Amino acid sequence: MNAEIEKKYKSWLGYESLEKDLKDELLSMPENVIEDAFYRDLEFGTGGLRGTIGAGTNRMNVLTVAKASQGYADYINAKYGKGSSVAISYDSRIKSDVFAKKSAEVFAANGIKVYIYPNLSPVPTCSFATRYYKCQAGVMITASHNPSKYNGFKAYGPDGCQLTTEGAAETLAKINALDIFKDIKYTKFEDGIASGMISYIGPDCLTAYLAEVKKQSQLGDAEVDKNVAIVYTPLNGSGLVPVTRVLKEMGFNNVSVVKEQEKPDGNFPTCPYPNPEIYEAMQLGMKTANEKGADLLMATDPDCDRVGCAVKGKDGKFVLITGNQCGLLLIDYICKRRIEMGTMPKDPLLIKTIVTTDLADKLAASYGLKTINVLTGFKYIGEQIGYLEEKGETKRYVFGFEESYGCLAGTYVRDKDAVVACMLIAEMFAYYKAKGLSFLDLLADIYKREGYCMNTLYTSLFEGASGFAKMTELMNGLRTDPVKEVAGVKVVGTEDYLNGFNGLPKSDVVKLRFEDGCTATFRPSGTEPKLKMYFSVLGKDEEEASEKEKAFHEFFAKRLA
C-alpha cells in the first residue's frame, strides 16, 4: 500500500471522535478498497462534492461533509462578513438528513444563520429559499440521479445559482487549508435551534415558490381538458409534495402516483439507477400508466430537478421522450403561446448547453430568439440569468434547458426545476390533445420544418485511480492525435475548452464539428467516473441520420476503447 494512503488510513482509525459505523467500516476494508477510499480527497468543484457513501477522504461521510461546510463557511464569512445566512435542503438519499444537519451544525458554529427545511425538499426549493431569505449561500444534500450508494453536497451563492468557477475555486482553497480532525467547528443541532442560529423553513416559503411556478403557465385563456389522465412518479425522491400540489392547484385532478415509488426511499428498490433518462427507471411508471389508462407519464429524479416523460404511440405502447426532444417541444409550445398572447419580450433569449441539440438553436431562431450556448451544467445557465439581472433584462429570458432532462422557465430560481417542467408538460399535453395532436405529431412537425436531428449519448465507466488516469489519457489523445474524418465526413473544426473557448471558462471538453453540420462532443462527467460521448447527427430523415450515427458510434467506440 502507498505510504501516504496508509498514513491517511491510520489517522482516520486513530481519530477518537470517529463514529462507530465509520470505524467498523475502516477495520473491515480490504487493501484495494482502502486505496480507493484514500487515494485522493473528494474534489469540490463547480458542482460541489459528490461520491459514494462511506469512510475515507474520497467518500461522502460526516467528516468530509463537515470539512466542506467549514471551508464554505470560511469563504462566506470572508466574502460577506458577519450576519451571513445559509439555506439548507436535502433529498431522500441515504444519510441526506444526517449530512444536512451536520452541515447546519458547522455553519451555526461559525456564526452563520441557518434556514433548513424540516423535511426533504427539491433542488429548486433550495435555490428559491436562498433568494427568499436573502441568504448569502445555499446547500443542497443530494447526488441527483446517481445510484443509491452516492450522495453529494451542492453549494449555492446568494443568487440561488450553484457556485461557478471562481467561487468554487476559492471555496476549494479554504477547504484544502483545513485539517479534517482539528479545524472544524461544531455545535449541537438542538443547541443551534435553541439559540436561534438554526431555524426551520416555514410553509410560507413553499407557497411563495409554487406561486412563482404557476406564473410560468402559458395556457392563458385557452380552453383545454384538464381531466387528462396523468401518471406521475417521484422515483422515491423529493418531488411528490410540490409536483402533485402544483398540478392540483393548476386544475389537473386526474393524476395518479406510482405507489411503489411514492414514498421517500434512498435505496430506490424499484429502480436502482433512479434516472428518468433511462428506460429501466420508467418501466414501473409505464406499467402503472397502462393500468390507469393514462396517456402521459412524468417522472422526476430524487432531487426533483430533472423530469422524464413518456406518451402513448399510435400502437398504444409508451414512447420515451428524450431530454432534447422535450426541450424542443417546450420551446415550440412556449414561443407559440407567447406570440399568440402577445407576451414575447423584446430580444428574447434561449440559453442551453454546448452538448444540447443544435436543432434547438434553429427552432429558437425561427421564433426570433437568440441562443446563448454555455458549458455543461445548469449553473452556467443560471449564471447567464444573473448577468441579465445585473442589466435589468431578465424579461428577455424565455427558456433554458440541457439535454440531460433539466430545464427552467422563469427566473425565480437559478437551477433546473422539474416542478415547473411537470406543470408545463402537463398543460402542453392537455393543450395539444384538445387539438387532436400528440407529442409525437408535434416532433414530426418540428423535424419537417427544421430538419431531422438525432442526438445520442454514450458513457464509459472508469472507476478508481487507474480509471481516472485512463480517462485523462483518452481525452489527451483527442487533442494530440486529432480525428480528421469519420465515415468519409471531414472534421472542419475542433473546439477545445481545456484553456477556455469563445469566452467560456476552462473545461475538459473537446467538440468536433463536421462538414455536414454534425457534431461529436467528449467530456469526463463532473459527478461520476464516466467518459461521455455526445453525437448530434443531421439527416434528411430518421433512417439516414440513424445510419450516420451508427458509423459515428462504431468509430469512436473503437477509438476510445
Order of alpha helices (4+ residues) and beta strands (2+ residues): alpha-alpha-alpha-beta-alpha-beta-alpha-beta-alpha-beta-beta-alpha-alpha-beta-alpha-beta-alpha-beta-alpha-beta-beta-beta-alpha-beta-alpha-beta-alpha-beta-beta-alpha-alpha-beta-alpha-beta-beta-beta-beta-beta-alpha
